[in-house]
Amino acid sequence: MAATAFRGTMTFRNRKTGQTQREAFTATDVANALVSYASTSNNFVQARGSQGEIVDIIDISLSAAGVDTTQLAVVVSGMDTGERLLGSGLVSTINNRLPGGIPIRAGSSVQLKQLA
């Protein structure tokens, strides 16, 4: 099928300060491609906070699920975390898309890799 690009937003929350960080991205719907973040014009974004603090990815919201890709893999500082997120479960009309969150260290670079 033809790849259909879609948009998304990833939200972080710093456990210590409670501050949130929202990062908009575009996904190409191409297997093994990384999403591109609007704020950095790059394929990674850094979770803000002081050294040693824990930041949780508390939400990922997609404008639509991919046609050619069905999952997002979370990559932190170049290491695949093993977290696989089903795209159809992250569409913006679904409540409670990411219960529990995904903890990472502040300052870590975060990438989302699209998987078929």
N, C-alpha and C positions, 0 to 999 in steps of 0.2 A: 504494500500500500504506500501511498505518498505520505511522506513525513509532514506533519502539521505543527509548526512552532506554537508554543504557548508561553504564557507569563506566570510568574509566581512571586511569592513573598516569603522570606524566612525571617522568623522573629526569635531573638535571643533575649534571655533575662539573666542579669547578674544576680547570683544568690545573695551576695553580701549587701549590695546597694539597692537592689530591686529595679535598677534602671533597665529599660528595654532598648533594643537596637533592632530596627527593621531594615531588611535588605531586599530590594526588588531584583528579580532576575528574569532572563529569557532563556527558555529551553528550545533547542532546535528539533527535538523529537528524533534524533539520530543516535542509534545505539553506540555506547561507549564515549559519547561526547560529553564534555563538561558544560554546565549551564554558565551563562555570562551575566555577571552582576552589574547593575546600572551604576552603582556608586564608585566602582573601581575600574570599569571598562575592562575587566579581567575575568578569569575563570575561578577566582578565589576571593574570599572576604575574610577579614580578621575579626574575631570575637573580641569586643572591647572590654577592658577591665585591667586591674593591677595584677602583677605577677602573683601567682599562687591562688588567685580567686577562681571559683568555678562559675561557668556560664552555662545555662541550659538552652538548647534549641527547644523552644516551647511550642512553636507552630510553624508549619509549612503549608501555605495555601496556594493552590494552582487554579488558573482560570479555566483549565480543561485538562482532562487526562490525555496522555500521549496516544497516538494512533500506532506508531511503530515501536514505541518504548512503553513499558508498563510499570517500571520501578525506578526509584532513585536510590543510589548508594551514597552513603555519607562518608566522605574522606576528610580526615583531620590531620593537618600537617604532613600530607603526603601518604598517610597510612589509611588503608581501607578499614573502617571500624567494624565491618560485618553487618551494620544496620542496613536493612533493605525496606524501603517504604513504597508501598503500592500506590501508584499515581491516582487510581480511581478513588482511593480513600482519603486523598488530600485536596479534592476539589472544594472550592470555596463555599459551596452550598451545604457542605457536611459539617455538623457541629462536632466539637471534640475530636479534631483531626489527629492530634498527636498527644494523647494522654500520657502524662508522666515525664515527657521531655527526654532529651538526649544530653547528658552532661559532658562538657569539654572544658579544658583549661583556658582561661582568658589569654588572649594573645595568639591563640592557635589560628592557623589558616583553615578555612572550611571550604570544601568543594562538594558539589552534588554532581554525580556521574549518572547519566541516563543509561538504563539497561533495557534490553529487549525482553 
